[in-house]
């Protein structure tokens, strides 16, 4: 799996959870979200993803350019 970004996403119940992005469907503007135990939770739209992990313990995450908005 090449994607694996940690993001904050709002799920069906309106609750916000931290998920891993395990696949991206650019044509349908959605991402497949998974948990940290390898279970796929399903697909969600780009609009429901509103945060992305850009650093861990002060160290910038690699390949983050172009994935954030100013």
Secondary structure, DSSP 8 states (H G I E B T S, - for coil): ----EEEEEE-TTS-EEEEEEEEEETTTTEEEEE-TTS-EEEEEEGGGEEEE--EETTEE-TT-TTS---
